[in-house]
Amino acid sequence: MIGRDSTPTHRIVCKAALAAALFALAAPAAHAQSYPNKSVSIIIPFGPGGMADTTSRLVAEKLGEKLGQRFIIENKPGAGGITAGRAALAAPADGYTLALITNGNAISVPLFKSLPFDPVKDFVPISLVGSFDCLFVANGESQYRTLQDIIKAAKEQPGKLNVGVINPGSTQHLTAELFKSMAGVDVVLVTFRTSPEAVIALLRNDVQMVIDFLPALKGALSDGKIRPLAWSGPQPFPSMPNVPTVQQSGVPGFEVISWNSLSAPAGTPPAVLETLNKALREVLADPDLKKRALDVGIDIKASAPADVTARLRADIEKWAKVIERAGIQKQ
C-alpha cells in the first residue's frame, strides 16, 4: 500500500534527479561553447612597456580577434609577482581572469621566505606564449669587442670590472650571478633601478658590461653607442643571428631563457582551457605576429600545458641553486 501510493512521487523525484544530473553534465560543455561571452582579463606582474607587457598586448589583440571578445591587460607589478598572483586567484576560476606566469615566478619561489600561493599548484597552464634571451653588451667605444675579451680582462684583473644589471633578484641580476660562477670570473655587480640608468652608466664607463633584454638596449644599439657581445640562450637569437651565445663565447653549458606563459586559476573548466590553448596555437602561428614579436626580441611559440609546468619546475630548481651559491638573502 505504501509502495503503491508513493510511486508517482518517487517517479517525479527520479525524473528531477535525472534532469539535474544531465544539466550538470551539460553545463561545462555549454560553458565552453559560449566561452568567451564577455571580456577576459589578463593580469600581468609587471608595469607597462616591459617584455611581459609587450608580449601580452600583442597576443591579447590577436586573441580578441580570434575569439570575438576583448582581452584586457591589467598591470599589477610588485612584490615579485605576488600582487598579480593574488589578484588572479581572488577572481572566480571561470576563464575570465587569466594570469601571466613567468620565469620571474620561478625565481620568487626560492627568493622569498614564503609566498601566499604556489605557482605550480594554484595555477593551471594554458600555453607558453613567448621566450626571450638576455643580451650582454659593452660600450661601443671600449676595447671589449667580444665576451671573450671581458672574460680575459676579468681573470687578469679580478674585481676590477663592473657589470650593470637591474633590480636585485631580477632575471638580469641572476643571469649575471650565473655568468660569474660558470665563467669563473670575479666581477662587481652594480644594480640599478631602471634599464636606462644602467645604459647611461655603461656609456660613462662606470660599468664595463650590461646584461639586459633587447627592448631596453635597442635605442643605444641602433645608434652604435653600445656593442652586442653575446646572447644568453642556447643559440643566437633570430633577430640578431650574427651575435654569438655565451656558450659559443667560452662558457660551456651556460643557458638562460626568460619566458612568459598564459595560465588560469586552478579549477578553471578543462574545456575552457582547451579552447584557449587551441586559440593560442592558431594565434601564435601567425607570421605577422611572429615578425612583430621578433622585432622587439620575443620569440613567440605555443606549447602543451605540460611543457609549461616542466619549465616552471626546472627553473625553480635552477634559480634556487644560483641564489644559494650567490649568498642572496631570502626576502
ROKOL-760589 format. One record per residue (C-alpha): residue number from 0; residue in one letter; z, y, x. Coordinates in steps of 0.5 Angstrom, whole numbers, plus 500, padded with zeros to 3 digits. Layout:
<sites>
+------+------+-----+-----+-----+
| tido | sero |   Z |   Y |   X |
+------+------+-----+-----+-----+
|  NUM |    A |   Z |   Y |   X |
...
+------+------+-----+-----+-----+
</sites>
This chain:
<sites>
+------+------+-----+-----+-----+
| tido | sero |   Z |   Y |   X |
+------+------+-----+-----+-----+
|    0 |    M | 500 | 500 | 500 |
|    1 |    I | 502 | 505 | 505 |
|    2 |    G | 496 | 503 | 510 |
|    3 |    R | 491 | 504 | 504 |
|    4 |    D | 494 | 511 | 502 |
|    5 |    S | 494 | 513 | 509 |
|    6 |    T | 486 | 511 | 510 |
|    7 |    P | 483 | 518 | 508 |
|    8 |    T | 488 | 522 | 512 |
|    9 |    H | 487 | 517 | 518 |
|   10 |    R | 479 | 518 | 518 |
|   11 |    I | 480 | 525 | 518 |
|   12 |    V | 485 | 525 | 524 |
|   13 |    C | 480 | 521 | 527 |
|   14 |    K | 474 | 525 | 526 |
|   15 |    A | 478 | 531 | 528 |
|   16 |    A | 480 | 528 | 535 |
|   17 |    L | 473 | 525 | 536 |
|   18 |    A | 470 | 532 | 535 |
|   19 |    A | 475 | 535 | 539 |
|   20 |    A | 473 | 530 | 545 |
|   21 |    L | 466 | 532 | 544 |
|   22 |    F | 467 | 539 | 544 |
|   23 |    A | 471 | 538 | 551 |
|   24 |    L | 465 | 534 | 554 |
|   25 |    A | 460 | 539 | 552 |
|   26 |    A | 464 | 545 | 554 |
|   27 |    P | 463 | 545 | 561 |
|   28 |    A | 455 | 544 | 560 |
|   29 |    A | 454 | 549 | 555 |
|   30 |    H | 458 | 554 | 560 |
|   31 |    A | 454 | 552 | 566 |
|   32 |    Q | 447 | 553 | 561 |
|   33 |    S | 450 | 560 | 559 |
|   34 |    Y | 452 | 562 | 566 |
|   35 |    P | 452 | 567 | 568 |
|   36 |    N | 452 | 571 | 562 |
|   37 |    K | 455 | 578 | 565 |
|   38 |    S | 456 | 581 | 571 |
|   39 |    V | 459 | 577 | 577 |
|   40 |    S | 464 | 580 | 583 |
|   41 |    I | 463 | 578 | 590 |
|   42 |    I | 470 | 580 | 594 |
|   43 |    I | 469 | 581 | 601 |
|   44 |    P | 474 | 582 | 606 |
|   45 |    F | 471 | 588 | 610 |
|   46 |    G | 469 | 595 | 609 |
|   47 |    P | 462 | 598 | 607 |
|   48 |    G | 457 | 598 | 613 |
|   49 |    G | 459 | 592 | 617 |
|   50 |    M | 456 | 585 | 618 |
|   51 |    A | 459 | 582 | 612 |
|   52 |    D | 458 | 588 | 607 |
|   53 |    T | 450 | 588 | 609 |
|   54 |    T | 450 | 580 | 608 |
|   55 |    S | 453 | 580 | 602 |
|   56 |    R | 449 | 586 | 599 |
|   57 |    L | 442 | 583 | 601 |
|   58 |    V | 444 | 577 | 598 |
|   59 |    A | 447 | 580 | 591 |
|   60 |    E | 441 | 584 | 590 |
|   61 |    K | 437 | 577 | 590 |
|   62 |    L | 442 | 573 | 586 |
|   63 |    G | 442 | 578 | 581 |
|   64 |    E | 434 | 578 | 580 |
|   65 |    K | 434 | 570 | 580 |
|   66 |    L | 440 | 569 | 575 |
|   67 |    G | 439 | 575 | 571 |
|   68 |    Q | 446 | 579 | 572 |
|   69 |    R | 449 | 584 | 576 |
|   70 |    F | 452 | 581 | 583 |
|   71 |    I | 457 | 587 | 584 |
|   72 |    I | 460 | 587 | 591 |
|   73 |    E | 468 | 589 | 592 |
|   74 |    N | 470 | 591 | 598 |
|   75 |    K | 477 | 589 | 600 |
|   76 |    P | 479 | 590 | 607 |
|   77 |    G | 485 | 589 | 610 |
|   78 |    A | 491 | 584 | 613 |
|   79 |    G | 486 | 579 | 616 |
|   80 |    G | 482 | 577 | 609 |
|   81 |    I | 489 | 577 | 606 |
|   82 |    T | 488 | 582 | 601 |
|   83 |    A | 481 | 580 | 599 |
|   84 |    G | 483 | 573 | 598 |
|   85 |    R | 489 | 574 | 594 |
|   86 |    A | 484 | 579 | 589 |
|   87 |    A | 479 | 573 | 588 |
|   88 |    L | 485 | 568 | 587 |
|   89 |    A | 488 | 572 | 582 |
|   90 |    A | 482 | 572 | 577 |
|   91 |    P | 480 | 566 | 573 |
|   92 |    A | 476 | 560 | 576 |
|   93 |    D | 470 | 561 | 572 |
|   94 |    G | 465 | 563 | 577 |
|   95 |    Y | 465 | 571 | 575 |
|   96 |    T | 469 | 572 | 581 |
|   97 |    L | 467 | 570 | 588 |
|   98 |    A | 469 | 571 | 595 |
|   99 |    L | 466 | 571 | 602 |
|  100 |    I | 470 | 566 | 606 |
|  101 |    T | 468 | 568 | 614 |
|  102 |    N | 470 | 566 | 621 |
|  103 |    G | 475 | 571 | 620 |
|  104 |    N | 479 | 567 | 615 |
|  105 |    A | 479 | 561 | 620 |
|  106 |    I | 482 | 566 | 625 |
|  107 |    S | 487 | 568 | 620 |
|  108 |    V | 490 | 561 | 620 |
|  109 |    P | 493 | 561 | 627 |
|  110 |    L | 493 | 568 | 628 |
|  111 |    F | 498 | 569 | 622 |
|  112 |    K | 505 | 566 | 622 |
|  113 |    S | 504 | 565 | 614 |
|  114 |    L | 498 | 566 | 609 |
|  115 |    P | 499 | 567 | 602 |
|  116 |    F | 493 | 562 | 601 |
|  117 |    D | 490 | 556 | 604 |
|  118 |    P | 482 | 558 | 605 |
|  119 |    V | 481 | 550 | 606 |
|  120 |    K | 484 | 548 | 599 |
|  121 |    D | 485 | 554 | 595 |
|  122 |    F | 477 | 556 | 595 |
|  123 |    V | 471 | 551 | 594 |
|  124 |    P | 465 | 553 | 598 |
|  125 |    I | 458 | 554 | 595 |
|  126 |    S | 454 | 555 | 601 |
|  127 |    L | 453 | 558 | 608 |
|  128 |    V | 450 | 565 | 607 |
|  129 |    G | 449 | 568 | 614 |
|  130 |    S | 450 | 567 | 621 |
|  131 |    F | 450 | 572 | 627 |
|  132 |    D | 452 | 572 | 634 |
|  133 |    C | 456 | 577 | 639 |
|  134 |    L | 452 | 581 | 644 |
|  135 |    F | 454 | 582 | 651 |
|  136 |    V | 452 | 589 | 653 |
|  137 |    A | 452 | 593 | 659 |
|  138 |    N | 451 | 601 | 661 |
|  139 |    G | 443 | 602 | 661 |
|  140 |    E | 444 | 605 | 668 |
|  141 |    S | 449 | 600 | 671 |
|  142 |    Q | 448 | 595 | 677 |
|  143 |    Y | 449 | 590 | 672 |
|  144 |    R | 443 | 587 | 670 |
|  145 |    T | 445 | 580 | 667 |
|  146 |    L | 451 | 577 | 665 |
|  147 |    Q | 451 | 573 | 672 |
|  148 |    D | 452 | 580 | 675 |
|  149 |    I | 458 | 581 | 671 |
|  150 |    I | 461 | 574 | 673 |
|  151 |    K | 460 | 575 | 680 |
|  152 |    A | 463 | 582 | 680 |
|  153 |    A | 469 | 580 | 676 |
|  154 |    K | 470 | 574 | 681 |
|  155 |    E | 469 | 578 | 687 |
|  156 |    Q | 474 | 584 | 684 |
|  157 |    P | 479 | 580 | 680 |
|  158 |    G | 482 | 585 | 675 |
|  159 |    K | 477 | 591 | 676 |
|  160 |    L | 472 | 590 | 671 |
|  161 |    N | 474 | 593 | 664 |
|  162 |    V | 471 | 589 | 657 |
|  163 |    G | 471 | 593 | 651 |
|  164 |    V | 472 | 590 | 644 |
|  165 |    I | 474 | 592 | 637 |
|  166 |    N | 481 | 590 | 634 |
|  167 |    P | 486 | 585 | 637 |
|  168 |    G | 485 | 578 | 633 |
|  169 |    S | 478 | 580 | 631 |
|  170 |    T | 472 | 575 | 633 |
|  171 |    Q | 469 | 580 | 638 |
|  172 |    H | 476 | 580 | 642 |
|  173 |    L | 477 | 573 | 641 |
|  174 |    T | 470 | 572 | 644 |
|  175 |    A | 472 | 576 | 650 |
|  176 |    E | 478 | 571 | 651 |
|  177 |    L | 474 | 565 | 651 |
|  178 |    F | 469 | 568 | 656 |
|  179 |    K | 475 | 570 | 660 |
|  180 |    S | 477 | 563 | 660 |
|  181 |    M | 471 | 559 | 660 |
|  182 |    A | 467 | 563 | 666 |
|  183 |    G | 474 | 563 | 670 |
|  184 |    V | 474 | 571 | 671 |
|  185 |    D | 479 | 576 | 671 |
|  186 |    V | 477 | 582 | 667 |
|  187 |    V | 481 | 587 | 663 |
|  188 |    L | 480 | 587 | 655 |
|  189 |    V | 480 | 594 | 652 |
|  190 |    T | 481 | 594 | 645 |
|  191 |    F | 478 | 600 | 641 |
|  192 |    R | 479 | 602 | 633 |
|  193 |    T | 471 | 602 | 632 |
|  194 |    S | 465 | 600 | 635 |
|  195 |    P | 462 | 607 | 636 |
|  196 |    E | 469 | 608 | 641 |
|  197 |    A | 467 | 602 | 645 |
|  198 |    V | 460 | 604 | 646 |
|  199 |    I | 462 | 611 | 648 |
|  200 |    A | 467 | 608 | 653 |
|  201 |    L | 461 | 604 | 656 |
|  202 |    L | 457 | 610 | 656 |
|  203 |    R | 462 | 613 | 660 |
|  204 |    N | 463 | 607 | 664 |
|  205 |    D | 470 | 607 | 662 |
|  206 |    V | 468 | 600 | 661 |
|  207 |    Q | 463 | 596 | 664 |
|  208 |    M | 461 | 591 | 658 |
|  209 |    V | 462 | 591 | 651 |
|  210 |    I | 462 | 585 | 646 |
|  211 |    D | 460 | 586 | 639 |
|  212 |    F | 455 | 585 | 633 |
|  213 |    L | 448 | 587 | 633 |
|  214 |    P | 448 | 593 | 628 |
|  215 |    A | 454 | 596 | 632 |
|  216 |    L | 450 | 597 | 638 |
|  217 |    K | 443 | 597 | 635 |
|  218 |    G | 442 | 605 | 636 |
|  219 |    A | 444 | 605 | 643 |
|  220 |    L | 440 | 599 | 645 |
|  221 |    S | 434 | 603 | 642 |
|  222 |    D | 435 | 609 | 646 |
|  223 |    G | 435 | 604 | 652 |
|  224 |    K | 442 | 607 | 653 |
|  225 |    I | 445 | 600 | 654 |
|  226 |    R | 442 | 594 | 656 |
|  227 |    P | 443 | 587 | 653 |
|  228 |    L | 446 | 581 | 657 |
|  229 |    A | 447 | 575 | 653 |
|  230 |    W | 448 | 572 | 646 |
|  231 |    S | 454 | 568 | 644 |
|  232 |    G | 450 | 563 | 640 |
|  233 |    P | 447 | 556 | 643 |
|  234 |    Q | 440 | 559 | 643 |
|  235 |    P | 437 | 566 | 644 |
|  236 |    F | 437 | 570 | 637 |
|  237 |    P | 431 | 570 | 633 |
|  238 |    S | 431 | 578 | 633 |
|  239 |    M | 431 | 578 | 641 |
|  240 |    P | 429 | 572 | 644 |
|  241 |    N | 428 | 574 | 651 |
|  242 |    V | 435 | 575 | 651 |
|  243 |    P | 439 | 569 | 654 |
|  244 |    T | 445 | 566 | 652 |
|  245 |    V | 452 | 566 | 655 |
|  246 |    Q | 451 | 558 | 656 |
|  247 |    Q | 444 | 560 | 660 |
|  248 |    S | 448 | 565 | 664 |
|  249 |    G | 452 | 560 | 667 |
|  250 |    V | 458 | 558 | 662 |
|  251 |    P | 456 | 551 | 660 |
|  252 |    G | 459 | 550 | 653 |
|  253 |    F | 460 | 557 | 651 |
|  254 |    E | 458 | 558 | 644 |
|  255 |    V | 461 | 563 | 638 |
|  256 |    I | 457 | 564 | 632 |
|  257 |    S | 460 | 568 | 626 |
|  258 |    W | 458 | 566 | 619 |
|  259 |    N | 459 | 568 | 612 |
|  260 |    S | 460 | 563 | 606 |
|  261 |    L | 460 | 564 | 599 |
|  262 |    S | 466 | 561 | 595 |
|  263 |    A | 470 | 561 | 589 |
|  264 |    P | 477 | 559 | 587 |
|  265 |    A | 479 | 552 | 586 |
|  266 |    G | 478 | 550 | 579 |
|  267 |    T | 471 | 553 | 578 |
|  268 |    P | 467 | 548 | 574 |
|  269 |    P | 463 | 544 | 578 |
|  270 |    A | 456 | 545 | 574 |
|  271 |    V | 457 | 553 | 575 |
|  272 |    L | 458 | 552 | 583 |
|  273 |    E | 452 | 547 | 583 |
|  274 |    T | 448 | 553 | 579 |
|  275 |    L | 450 | 558 | 584 |
|  276 |    N | 448 | 553 | 590 |
|  277 |    K | 441 | 552 | 587 |
|  278 |    A | 440 | 559 | 586 |
|  279 |    L | 442 | 561 | 593 |
|  280 |    R | 438 | 556 | 596 |
|  281 |    E | 432 | 559 | 593 |
|  282 |    V | 434 | 566 | 595 |
|  283 |    L | 436 | 565 | 602 |
|  284 |    A | 429 | 561 | 603 |
|  285 |    D | 425 | 568 | 601 |
|  286 |    P | 421 | 570 | 607 |
|  287 |    D | 422 | 578 | 606 |
|  288 |    L | 430 | 577 | 605 |
|  289 |    K | 430 | 573 | 612 |
|  290 |    K | 426 | 578 | 615 |
|  291 |    R | 430 | 584 | 613 |
|  292 |    A | 436 | 580 | 615 |
|  293 |    L | 434 | 578 | 622 |
|  294 |    D | 432 | 586 | 623 |
|  295 |    V | 440 | 587 | 622 |
|  296 |    G | 442 | 581 | 626 |
|  297 |    I | 443 | 576 | 621 |
|  298 |    D | 440 | 569 | 620 |
|  299 |    I | 441 | 567 | 613 |
|  300 |    K | 440 | 560 | 611 |
|  301 |    A | 443 | 556 | 605 |
|  302 |    S | 447 | 549 | 606 |
|  303 |    A | 451 | 544 | 603 |
|  304 |    P | 458 | 546 | 601 |
|  305 |    A | 461 | 540 | 605 |
|  306 |    D | 458 | 544 | 611 |
|  307 |    V | 462 | 550 | 610 |
|  308 |    T | 468 | 546 | 610 |
|  309 |    A | 467 | 542 | 616 |
|  310 |    R | 465 | 549 | 620 |
|  311 |    L | 471 | 552 | 617 |
|  312 |    R | 476 | 547 | 619 |
|  313 |    A | 472 | 546 | 626 |
|  314 |    D | 473 | 554 | 627 |
|  315 |    I | 481 | 554 | 625 |
|  316 |    E | 482 | 549 | 631 |
|  317 |    K | 477 | 552 | 636 |
|  318 |    W | 481 | 559 | 635 |
|  319 |    A | 488 | 556 | 635 |
|  320 |    K | 486 | 554 | 642 |
|  321 |    V | 484 | 560 | 644 |
|  322 |    I | 489 | 564 | 641 |
|  323 |    E | 495 | 560 | 644 |
|  324 |    R | 491 | 560 | 651 |
|  325 |    A | 491 | 567 | 651 |
|  326 |    G | 498 | 568 | 649 |
|  327 |    I | 496 | 572 | 643 |
|  328 |    Q | 503 | 573 | 639 |
|  329 |    K | 502 | 571 | 631 |
|  330 |    Q | 502 | 577 | 627 |
+------+------+-----+-----+-----+
</sites>
